[in-house]
């Protein structure tokens, strides 16, 4: 949604992508990076990707340029992780080619079966010298950590987890340095604090919260280095910086990294209920930090904003008219970003198994017969076979379902959802 300005739930195949998934944004679609290029900006994508690559799932040749990819949806430059840190192939792709690959040791990837003779975390736990899985994540072993999926070859191209933050931060800084004399748009998808959490040695043990806490320090360092680079390039004061997250917190997301044991009284989800994978607010309500020297009114805002509005708002800022680009969910909310509009959107539709409708006062969750709880991640998922309605002003924790007491509000919010669904669901990618 961030790149397309469209709710992902409108289209098939936009859930959690496998490491060998095809690109889930088709090259003919209008995107945020394409819009920025149209406005005269150099565009770069660095870090975590997880949007798939190639034209067909499972058919990529990782030993050649993999297309379509970032370039085909608008990025002039890319230095990305092929999928995620916990999925194979565990290589960096620079402009869609594996970095450091020896052609005599080609990469092979499978998400259906292992390659003969290749160890796995499940069968060879003695090889797990850095992290062991707590659930899932027990297939290919790379750098002393087992992953999702199977791979062989590409030994010279494999990343070392403790160096991921350094590598992607350096490449983000190089992009800034190359483009300091021209307008640029940089998407910097940090790997921290996604699993597997294995920070660099200079951060490990620096907090009393295990590797999860150490990874937060490492994330902070990465952001600081990018800010320092902007200042050294002389463009800091004229750069709009946005820091946000793709989901709410999760403590145990598949590895034994002492995150649970050392959490103590800390509550990453704050006053909210749920977490990553949940329809409750802790799953979808995330930070949205905006900095732009001399333009942002400092403070904390309760305006309702969404990442799908990146496209519309940045288009407004860049002077691009989206009228001819097609139908989007994206809206223009520059005043809210700058701290001048306390309201923002009228509503946001969330999706995590069920669709939700959030206004400034109310939260409605559609009925869903799925599991109410994930034991693996210790998360309340928010699924309930009945309508759920919460007064989000007085009940931020979503503990008091008042749907039965407010049938007219339920009817009203369901009607909005139905009208939104009528605009498109189950569309092809």
N, C-alpha and C positions, 0 to 999 in steps of 0.2 A: 503494500500500500504506500509506503514511503516514496518509492520510485514511480509508481503508476498513478497515484492520486485516486485510487479506486479501492474500495473495501475488498480484501482478498477473498472473503467468503462468497463473493459473487461468481467466482470461477472454480472449476474443477482442478484438483491437483495442486492446490496452494497450501497444503498442510505442511508438516515437517518433512522436508525433502530428504531422500536417501543421498548418500555421498556420490552415487553415480546417476543422479537424476538429470534429465535434460533441463535446459534453461527454461524456467517457468514463466519468464516474461518474453513473449514472442518479439522478434526483431522489428515487426511492423507496427508495434504499439508506440504511442507517444509517451515519453518518460521524462522524469525530472532532469537527468543528465542531457537528454536531447534538447530540452528547453533551454538549459543553461548554455549549451553550445550555440544554439540559435541566437542567444543574447550576447555572444562573443566571449564566453568564458572557456578557458581550458578546463577539462574535466578529468578527475582522477578518482579511482577506487582502490583503497588499500586496506588489507586486513581480512576479517571474517566475511565470507560471501554467502554461502548456503542458499543460493538461488538456482543452483544447477548450472551445468555447462553442456554444450553439445546439442545436437538436434534430436537425439533419441536416447532414452534412458538405457544405461548399461552398454551402449555401443560406442562410447568414446575411445579414441586412441590417444592415451595420455602421453604418448611419445612424439606426438606432432602438435601443431597448433590446434587447440580444441575450439571449435566454432559451431554455433554462435555462443557468445559469451559477453563480457562487459563491453567490448568495443561495439558490438552489434546493437546494444541498447543505449549507446551514447557516451561511453567513457573513452577519452583519448588515451589514457594510460591506466593500467591496472597491475597491482601486485597483491594477489589475494591467496588465501588458503583455498585449496580446491573445493572444500566443503566446510567442515567444522573441525575443531580440534579433536573431537572424539570419533570422527569418521575418516575412513580411508578414501582416497589416497592422501597420505600425510606429506604432501609436498606443496611448495609455493608455486603459483602460476603467475609469471610476469608476462603481461600482454598475451596471456592464454597459452604460454608454453612453460613446461615444467623447468624450474630453475635448477641448474647444476646436474642435469640428467646425463648419465653416460649411455650413449646409444647401444653399447654392448650389453647393458643390463636393463632391458626395457621394463616398464611398469605394467603390471597386470592387476586388474581389480575385479572382484566379484562380490555380489551381495546375496548370492544363493548358495555357494559351496566353497570350501577351502581348497587351496592348491596343494597337491601332494607334497608332503614333507615339510610344509610350513607350520610353525608352531602357533598355538593359540593361547590366550589367557586361561581358557577353561582347562586345556590339557597340559599346559606347561606353566603352572603358577610360579615355578622357580625362576622364570625369566622376568617376572614382574618386580623389578628392582626399585622402581620409583613410586608407582601407585598400583593398588589392587582394586578391582571392581567391587562395588557393593550390590549392584543389580545390573544385569545386561553387561555391555561393554567388555565382553570376554572373548573376542575373536582375534584378529591379527594383533601381533605384538610389535610395537614400534617404539624404540627409545625407552624400553623398560616399562611400557604402559600398554595395556590391551585396549582395543578399539571396537567400534561397530563396523562390520564388513571385513572382507579378506583381501589381502594384497600380497604380491611378491615382486621382487626386483626393485629397481630405482634406488638402490642403497645410497648412492652419492647425492641424491636429491632429497632424502628424507630430512625433515626438520628435527630439531631438538627442542622439546617443549619449553625448557628453561630459557631459550633464546627467542621465542616467538615475539614477545613484547618488544625486545630490542630491534628485531628485524623489521617488523611492520612500522615501528616508530621511525626508524632511520629512513625507510622508503617514503613515508609521509613527509618527512622533513625535506628530503631531496626533491619531492614534487613541488613543495613550496618554494624552495630555492630556485628551481628551474623556471618557475612561473611568477616570480615576485614582481616583474615589470609589467605583467598583464593580469587582467581579471581571471580568477580561477575559482573553481568549485571542487572541494575535496570531500569525498565520503571516506571517513576513517572508522572502520568497523573493528574496534578493539576485540581481542580474544578474551581478555579478562572481563568479568570473572566467570566466564563459561568453563565447564569441565572439558578435559581434565585440568585441574588446577595444580600446576607445578611451576611456581614462579622461579625467576633467576635466583641464584644463591645469595645475592646481595639483599634480597627481600625475604627469603625463607627464614622463618623464626623471628621476624621483626615485630610480630604482633603476638598476642596471647590467644588468638582465635584460629590457629592452624593455617593451612595453606589458603583457605578462603579469605581470611583476613589479610594474609600476605599478598594475595592477588589483588585485593582492593588497593593496597599501597602501590603495587606495580601499575595498576590502572591510573592512579593519581599521578605517578611519575610520567607515564606516557602522555597524558594530557598536558602536564607541565612542560614537557619537552617540545610539544607542538606549539604551545603558546610562546615559549622562548624563541622558537624558530621564526614565528610570525613577527615578534618584536625585532629580532636581529635582521630580518628582511625589510623592516621598515613599513610593514603593512598591517600591523596589529590593530591600530586605531581605526582602520578602514575595513576591518574584517568582521563579518557577522559569524559568531561562534555559537553553535547549538550542541548541547550535550543531552542525550536522552537514551532510553533503553528499549529493547524490543519486548520485554516482559517483566513481570514482577519477580521477586526473589524466590530462590529455591536453595535449600541447604545441602541435602544429599541428593545429587542428581546423577549418581551412578558410580562414584568412586569413594574409597575409604581414605578421606583426607582430613579426618578429625573435625570437620566442620560442625557436625552435630554435637560431638562430645565437648567441644570448646565454645559452644554458642553461649552458654551460661544464661544470663537474664536478657541478653540482647534480642530484640525482636526486629528482624530486617523488614518485616511487613508492617511495622508500626501499628496503628489502631485498626488496620483493615483485616479482613478475613480471606483465607486462601493463600495463593501464591502462584508461581508459574504453573501453567496448565489449567488454571481455575477461572470460572466465570465470575467469581467474587472479585471485589475491587483490588485485592492484593495481586491478582493475576494480570490485570490490565492497566491499572493506574500506575504510571511511572513518572520519574522526574523529567522535566523539560526545562532545561536551563538555557537562557538566552543572554549572550553578552555582545554588546556592540557599543564601543566607547562613544559617549555623548549622545546616544540615541535611545537607550533603554532606561526607563524610569526604575531605579533600583527598588527591590522589594519582593514580596511573595504575592503571587496572584492565584485566585481561585477560578480564573476564567477557564471555560471548557474548551480545550484545544485537542487536536488529533494530529498524528504524524502524517495522515493522508493529506493534510492541508499544507504540507511542505511545498508541493507542486504549485498550488494556487497562490500561496502567499509569496513565494520566491518569484513566481512569474510576475506578480504585481510589482514587486520590488525591482525586477529587471526590465520592466516595461514591455512584457510579452503578453499579447492578447490570446487567451486560450479558446476563444469562441469557435475557431475553425479546427481545433484539435480533437473534437469529439466530446462525448458526454463523460463527465467525471463526478466523483463524489467530493472531490477536493473543493475547498472554499478559501476565500481570502481573509486572513485574520492578522494582518500586520499590526493593527492597534493593540490587540491582545498580546502579541509577542513583545511589543515595546512597553507594555505595562500601562497602556492608556485606555484599555477597554476591559472592565472587570467581568464581562459576561462571556464573550466568545461565541461558540456554537450554541444552537438551540438544543442539539442532542448529538450523541455519538453512539454508533452501533458497535458493540464488541462481539467477538466470536472466540469461543474456546469449547467447542462441542455444542453448546447452545448459543443462540443469538441473545444479546442483551441490548436494552435501550437505556441509555443514561442521559438524564437531564441535570440541571443544576440542583434539583430538589428530589428527584425520584430515580429509582433504578428498577427496571423490569427484566426478569429472566424467563425465557421461554421454558415450557415443560420439557424435560429430558429424562428418559428412563435409564440413562447410563449410571455408572458407579458414582456414588456420592463422595467417595474417598479413595485416594491413592496411597496405599501402604508403602510403596517404594519411596515416594518423596515426602510422605507424611503431610499430604495436602488435601484440604477439603475442596472438592472440584466444583461444587455449586450445583450439581445435577439434582433435579427433583421432578417427579412425574406431574407435579402440580405447578400452576402459575406462582411466581414469586414476585413480590413487590416490596420495596424497601424505601422508607423515607431517609434518603441519604444524608440529609442535613442533621437529623437528630439521632440517626442510627448508622453511623459510618461503618460499623462492623457487620452490618447486614445480618443481625440476629433475630429481628422481629419482623416476620413475614406478615404484612398487613394487606395481602391481596383480597382476602375475603371481606375485609371491612371497607375496601375501596373498589368495588366492582366497576364503577364508571372510569376510574383512572386506569384500571387494568384494560378495559375495553378501548380506551383512547390510545394507550401505548401499543397495544396489539395492532390497532388499526394503522399506526405509523409504520410498524414493522412490516405489515402486509403490503403497504404502499411501496416501501423500499424494496421488498422482495420482488414486487411486480416489475421493477426497473431492470431486474436481471438476477437470476441465480442459476447455478450449474452451467454457466457459460463455458465455452471451450477456451483454453488458454490462448 
